[in-house]
Amino acid sequence: MKVIINKDISAAEWDKRVTHCGGNYFHTHAYALYETNNSSGTPLFLSLVTPNGDVEGIAVVHLESPKLWPFSIYCKKASFGALPETLNSDDLLPFMRLIEDELAKLGVFYIFNHAYESRHSKDILTVLGYQLNERSEFYISLEASEDDIWKKLKGSKRTDIRKAEKKGVESVFKHSIESVAQLKSMQKSALARKGVVVSNHSKMVKRIKDKLIDLDRAVVVTSKVDNEAINAGLFGYYNDKVYYVISGSTIDGNKFSGPAHMIWHTILQFKKKGFKSINLGGVSEGESQNQAGLFSFKKDFGAEIVNQPSGQKILSSTGNLLNKVKNWLQLLKATKLNYNS
């Protein structure tokens, strides 16, 4: 088998391949273009193809090349949202090796794989020699009955959801640009409370609306009390699988148990739509008290916890050295500018 790389392919044709191979939200054409619009770069759509032309696997890579650097051809970076997907699981490792060979030919010296929605990331990335970043993801099957899903929730989580309902919390699916702006605003405020400052994200709001929501690849779920939003989340979906992408909350969000109510409502609504699973997203284990709390919060929904590390790898020592030189020169230039000012 061989790898075919497309830089320009129609959304219909690509997503047909993703569906065929059992891919997820992070493999879709919409997500690839959304990521490209978030930063300068090029999406690559890779297919594992048999001699007969049958597609046996798919992958999406985001390729970045430094600007104003004479050695940029050797200093490209590549990132994956998720591991590739193959019809035959035995083809996944060979496919990854073929992809690395092709990326090396394109001048890629560094690869980062986020490994979202990628159950086999630890095995695959370990064999390929990646430096791992420990994290877990939380899977809930929507094929069980509503009653069985409810019973798997920790008792305190069921109590939180009941309390939210008694306090008048409502969670609703929204598709408007206003709902995206509201979510991003709450996310910004929540991060600020933790000491994290983010820049203006008005362009991000429009990208989410245009590239994901309008193309039926994501939805905002907002929790409100007395018609006032208290928390919200963005959920991406494709091929019967749902992924919890980002969230934001006001101070009242936790007081009213809004996040728990939002997730439960989302579980029920996607189950009614016929989806088979929901992934509550990733948590890096044990790095901070906040992350430990988030780990417990997701685990308490009765989710299957999968050790699913992300990872990075240096493909070219020459490219890595040249990239370090570039970074050093940029730092030197910045230092001189600060000194002169």
N, C-alpha and C positions, 0 to 999 in steps of 0.2 A: 504493500500500500504506500501511497505518497500523500504529501500535504500540499494542498492548493491554497494559495493566499489571495484573497480578494480585498482590495482597498475600496472598491465601489460595487456594491451589490444591492439590489432592491430589498426593501423591508419584507415584502411578501415572500420572495424567494428565500431569504436568509431565515426568517422565522419558520418557514416550512421545514427547513433542515433542523432547526432547533427542536421543533415539535417532534419530528421523526426520531431524533436521537435522545429524546427525553430531557432536554435542557431546561433551564430555569430562567427567572427574571434577569439574572446577570449575564445571560447569553443572548438576550434579545437585541435586535437592531436598534430599538429605541434607547435602551440603556447604553449601548456603545456610543451612540451619537451624543447622548446626555453627558457622558464622561468626557468626550472630546470637547464639548462646549465649556466644560468646567475648567479646562486647562488647554494650553496649546499642545497639539499632538494629532495623531492620526489613528483611527481605529483600523485594526486588521481583523478580517473575518477568515478564519482558517478551517478548512474541511479536510478530514481524513477520508481519502477516496480509494476505492479498489480499482484494479486494472479495468474492470467493466464499467467504471464510472459511478458506482454506487457509493453514497455517502454513509460512512460508518462512524463518524465522529465530528464534533464541532468545538470550536474554541474562539473566544474573543480576546484580543490583546490591544492594549492602548500603548502606542509607540510615541516616545518623546525624543526630540533631538535638540541639543543646546544651540542657541543662536550666537552669532558673532564669535565663533570659535573655529579656527582653521582645522582642527582635528575632530570636528563634530561627527564625521563619518564613523569614528571609532568609539564615540561616547554616547551612544543612544541608550535609553532606558525603556524597559517594557514592563507593563503591569497587567495582571489578570484580576478580574473581579472574582471569578470562580475557576476552579479546575475545569479542564475540558470535560465534555460528556461524550461517551461512546456507547454504541449499541451493545457491544461485548465488553464487559469490565476488564477482561484480559488485555484489551487493546489500549487501555488508558495510559499505562506506563510507556509503552513503545511510542504512542502518540505524543506524549510530553517530550520524549527524547528527540523525536523528529522536529517538533516545534522549536526546541532549543537549538538544534542544528540550523534551522532556517533563520532564526533570529540572529544567531551569530554571524551568518552570511550578510545580514542587513546592517551589521555594525553595532549590535546590542552588546553591551558589556555587563549590564546589571538587570536582573529580573526580580520583581516583587509580586508574589501571589497572595492576594487577600484571603483566598480560600473560603469565600462566602458560600453557603449552601453546598459545601463540598465535604461529604462525610469521610472520604478516604484521604484527606489531605495529609494526615500524619504519616501514613504508610508511604504514600507516593513521594512527598517532599523529602522524607528521610532517606529513601533509596536514592533520590537524585542529588543528595548532598546539600540541601538547603539549610540555612541557619533558621531555626524555628523560633516563632514567637508564640508562647503558649496562650491559648484561648479556647473557649468552648462555645458551642451553639446549642439551642434548645428547641427540640422538635416536638410538635404535638400532632398526633394523627387525628384527622377530621372524619375518618371512616368509622370510628366508634360512634355509639349513640350519644345524644346530648347528655343523657343521664350519666353514662359511663365517664364522659369527659368531665362532667361536674364533680363526680365522686373522686376523681383523681386529684382535684385541687386540694391543697392543704386546707385544713379547717379554718385557719385564720384568713386565708384568701377568700373563701366563700363568705366569711363574716364581713370582710371588707366590701365585697360586691353587694351584699344585702344592705349594708349601711349606706352605701352610695345611692342605692335605689330609694331608700327611705328618706334620704336628704334631698331627693329630687334630681339626682344626676341623670342626664340623658346623653347617650353617645350616638352620633349620626355620621353617615358617610357623606363626604362633600367633594365637589369637583371644581370649585370656583378658585380664581386667583386670589380672592380675599382670604379663603380658608388656608391657602398655602402661605400667604404673607403672615397670617395670624400664627400659624405653626412655627415659622422661622423666627418670628418675634419672641414667642414663648421659649423657643430653643435658645435664642441669644440671651434672654433674661436668666434662664436656668443655668447656663454656662457662666454667666457673670456672677451668679451667687456662689459659684465654686472657684471664682478667681480667674476664669478664662475669658479673655476679651476677643471677640470676633469682629471682623470688619463689616462694612455695609454689604448686605446680601440681596439687594433688590434685583440684581441680574439673576441670581440663583432662583428666586421666586418665579420669575418668568420662564426659566429653563425647565423647572419642575413641571410647571403648568403645560408648556408647549411640547416638551420632549417626552414626558411620561404620562401625565394625567389625560391630556387630549388624545393620546394614542392608546388609551385603555391599557396602560401598563402599571398604573399606580393610583391610589386613592388616599385622601386625607380623612382620618377619622377624628372627630372633635367631640370632646366631652364638655357639657355645659350645665350650669345651674342658673335658673331664672334667666335663661337666654344669654348668659355671660360665659364665654369660653374659659375653662380652667386648665385644660391640657389637650394635647393633640398628638397624633402620630401619622407618619407616612408609611403605607404598606405597598410594596411592589408585588406583582403577581404575574404568573404565566404558567401554562401547562399544569394546571391543578395544584400549583404550589404557591404559597404566600410567604413573603419575607418582611419582617418588621425592620424598616430602614432607619428612620430617625424619629425623635420625639422631642416634645417641649412641654413645659408645665409652668403654671403660675404657683405662687406660694399656696393658694387655695387648692391646687390640684391634689396634693397629697392629703390635705386636711379633709377633703371630701372623698378620698379614695378613688379619684377620677381615673388614674392610669389603670388600675385593676379593672374598673368597670369598662373602660375603653377596650382593653384586650379581650375581655369576655364577650362583649358585644361583637367585636371583630371576628372572633372564633365562630360565633353563632351565625353571623351573616354570610361568611365565606362557606361555612358548612352547608347552608341552605342553597348556595349557588353551585354546590357540587364539587368544591375543591377538596383535595385529599389530605393536605397537610399545611401547617403553618409553622414557620420558624421564627422564634422570638428574637433572633439576632445574636450577635456574639458578645462575649465578655472576656476580657483578659483577666486571668485568675490571680487573685491575691496581691495585686499591686497597690491597692489602696482600700481604705475603709469604704469609700463610695462604690468601688467595683465589687467588693465583697457583698455589699448590700444589694447591688443590682443582680449579682449572681443568685442570691437567695430569692429575690423578687421573681425572677424568671423560673427558677427551679420549682417554686411553690405552685406553679400552674400545672404541676404534674407532668412536666415536659421530660422527654428523653434527652439526657445530657450527653453530647458527643464531644470528645476531646478533638478539636479541629483547629490546629495551629495554622497561622499564616507563615510565610517564609520568604527569605531573600537569598539570592545566589549571584556570585560573580562569575560571569561567563568568560571574560577576557581580562587577564592581569594587566595587559598593555592598555586597554581602554580604561581600566580602573585607575592606573597611574596617571594617564593623561587627564582624566576627570579630576583627580586630586590637584594636579597642577593648575587646571582651570579654576578650581575653587580657591586655591591659594592666591592666584593672581587677582581674582575678584575681591577677596578679603583685603589684599594689599592696596588695591585701588580705593576701596571704601575707607580704609584707615587713613590714606593720604587725603581724601576729600574731607573727612571729619577733622583732620589736623589743620588743614588750610582754612576751614571755615571757623 
